[in-house]
Amino acid sequence: MAKIKLDLKEIELEFFTDVWVFAIAAFGMKDYRFCWLLNKAFGLNLVRKHEFDIPYFEKKAKIIIGNLFEIEEEEAHIKPSYFSFYQHEVPMTGTGIYLYNNRFKNNLLIPEWKQADYFLYVPYDSGFLEQDILLSFEQLKEVQWARTMKLNEPGFKSKQNLMF
């Protein structure tokens, strides 16, 4: 039987073609408040999509089960934690604008960007321009900084975490 291999490089190339991804620091603002702020500032309708929340599994824990005479060790999966995901559907394009939370407890979705709180994925055909988005972020007092991410940097290994 022939094996089918998923070519992640090709999928990654397609997912990150013709898009901007912005890294944003927002003073540790809660995700639902930050969404409200972006909805108001950009005229979006970012809505949380629980089915696309990105799971984070902590390391497996060893549990000892048994009684005085029989003792067994088992590995147990700890319930996953989730990085929140929000989506705005762009009318008449079939694309969406996505907001990812980079933080959950002490974990990072994209460890290479430790200082970023959020990532905003914006397709070129969304009707927004890169400079306009950056200027709008500068005008928001709740945003410390926003930068366009360079997705092709050699050290950027975890960008696949943004794919769904």
C-alpha positions as CSV (number, residue, x, y, z in Angstrom):
1,M,0.0,0.0,0.0
2,A,1.3,3.4,-0.9
3,K,2.0,5.9,1.8
4,I,0.6,9.4,1.5
5,K,2.9,12.1,2.9
6,L,1.6,15.6,3.7
7,D,3.9,18.2,2.3
8,L,4.0,20.8,5.1
9,K,6.4,23.1,3.2
10,E,3.9,23.5,0.4
11,I,1.0,24.1,2.8
12,E,3.1,26.6,4.7
13,L,4.1,28.4,1.6
14,E,0.4,28.7,0.5
15,F,-0.8,29.8,4.0
16,F,1.8,32.6,4.3
17,T,1.7,33.8,0.7
18,D,0.2,37.3,0.1
19,V,-0.4,38.0,3.8
20,W,1.0,40.2,6.5
21,V,1.5,38.9,10.0
22,F,1.8,41.6,12.7
23,A,3.4,41.0,16.1
24,I,1.7,43.2,18.7
25,A,2.5,44.1,22.3
26,A,-0.6,45.3,24.2
27,F,0.5,45.6,27.8
28,G,-0.7,42.1,28.6
29,M,-4.3,43.1,27.8
30,K,-6.9,40.3,28.0
31,D,-7.8,38.8,24.6
32,Y,-11.5,39.7,24.6
33,R,-10.7,43.3,25.5
34,F,-8.0,43.5,22.8
35,C,-10.5,42.1,20.2
36,W,-13.1,44.7,21.2
37,L,-10.4,47.4,20.7
38,L,-9.4,46.1,17.3
39,N,-13.1,45.7,16.2
40,K,-13.7,49.3,17.2
41,A,-10.4,50.7,15.7
42,F,-10.5,48.8,12.4
43,G,-14.2,48.2,11.9
44,L,-13.8,44.5,12.2
45,N,-16.0,41.8,13.7
46,L,-13.4,39.5,15.3
47,V,-15.2,36.6,16.9
48,R,-13.7,33.8,19.0
49,K,-13.7,30.5,17.2
50,H,-13.3,27.8,20.0
51,E,-13.0,25.1,17.4
52,F,-9.8,26.7,16.1
53,D,-8.2,27.5,19.4
54,I,-4.7,26.1,19.4
55,P,-4.1,23.3,21.9
56,Y,-1.1,23.2,24.1
57,F,-0.2,19.9,25.8
58,E,2.0,20.0,28.8
59,K,4.4,17.2,29.3
60,K,3.0,13.8,30.2
61,A,2.8,13.1,33.9
62,K,3.5,9.7,35.5
63,I,0.8,8.5,37.8
64,I,1.3,5.6,40.2
65,I,-1.8,3.4,40.5
66,G,-2.4,0.4,42.6
67,N,-2.7,-0.9,46.1
68,L,-0.2,-2.2,48.7
69,F,0.6,-5.4,46.7
70,E,0.3,-4.2,43.0
71,I,1.8,-0.9,41.9
72,E,1.8,0.3,38.3
73,E,3.1,3.4,36.6
74,E,1.1,4.9,33.8
75,E,1.6,8.0,31.7
76,A,-1.4,10.3,31.8
77,H,-2.1,13.1,29.4
78,I,-2.8,16.3,31.1
79,K,-5.9,18.2,29.8
80,P,-4.8,20.6,27.1
81,S,-4.7,24.3,27.5
82,Y,-5.7,26.5,24.6
83,F,-4.3,29.6,22.9
84,S,-7.3,31.7,21.8
85,F,-8.1,32.3,18.2
86,Y,-10.4,35.0,16.7
87,Q,-11.6,35.4,13.2
88,H,-13.1,38.2,11.0
89,E,-14.5,37.0,7.7
90,V,-13.7,39.4,4.9
91,P,-16.8,39.9,2.8
92,M,-16.7,38.7,-0.9
93,T,-13.1,37.3,-0.7
94,G,-13.5,34.0,1.1
95,T,-10.6,35.0,3.3
96,G,-10.3,36.0,7.0
97,I,-8.3,38.1,9.3
98,Y,-7.1,36.1,12.3
99,L,-6.0,37.1,15.7
100,Y,-3.9,34.7,17.8
101,N,-3.1,35.0,21.5
102,N,0.7,34.4,21.9
103,R,0.4,33.7,25.7
104,F,-1.3,31.1,27.8
105,K,-0.1,30.9,31.4
106,N,3.7,30.7,31.1
107,N,3.6,29.2,27.6
108,L,4.2,30.9,24.2
109,L,2.6,30.0,20.9
110,I,5.6,31.6,19.0
111,P,8.6,31.4,21.4
112,E,10.8,33.4,19.0
113,W,8.6,36.5,19.7
114,K,8.6,36.4,23.6
115,Q,7.7,40.1,23.8
116,A,4.6,39.9,21.6
117,D,1.2,39.4,23.1
118,Y,-0.8,38.9,19.9
119,F,-0.4,38.1,16.2
120,L,-2.7,39.5,13.5
121,Y,-2.8,37.6,10.2
122,V,-4.1,39.9,7.4
123,P,-4.4,38.8,3.8
124,Y,-3.4,41.3,1.1
125,D,-6.9,41.2,-0.4
126,S,-8.6,42.2,2.9
127,G,-8.8,45.9,1.8
128,F,-6.2,47.0,4.4
129,L,-2.7,48.3,3.6
130,E,0.3,47.4,5.7
131,Q,1.3,51.1,6.5
132,D,-2.3,52.0,7.4
133,I,-2.5,49.1,9.9
134,L,0.9,50.0,11.5
135,L,-0.2,53.7,11.7
136,S,-3.5,52.7,13.3
137,F,-1.7,50.6,15.9
138,E,0.6,53.6,16.7
139,Q,-2.5,55.7,17.5
140,L,-3.9,53.2,20.0
141,K,-2.6,54.0,23.5
142,E,-3.2,50.4,24.6
143,V,-0.7,49.1,22.1
144,Q,3.0,49.4,23.0
145,W,4.3,48.5,19.6
146,A,3.3,46.6,16.4
147,R,5.7,45.2,13.8
148,T,5.4,43.3,10.6
149,M,6.9,39.8,11.0
150,K,9.5,38.6,8.6
151,L,8.2,35.1,8.0
152,N,11.2,33.8,6.0
153,E,13.8,34.5,8.7
154,P,16.0,31.4,9.2
155,G,15.5,31.2,12.9
156,F,11.7,31.4,12.7
157,K,10.9,27.8,13.4
158,S,7.5,27.9,15.0
159,K,5.4,29.8,12.4
160,Q,3.6,26.5,11.7
161,N,1.8,27.1,15.0
162,L,-0.2,29.8,13.3
163,M,-1.5,27.3,10.6
164,F,-4.8,25.5,11.1
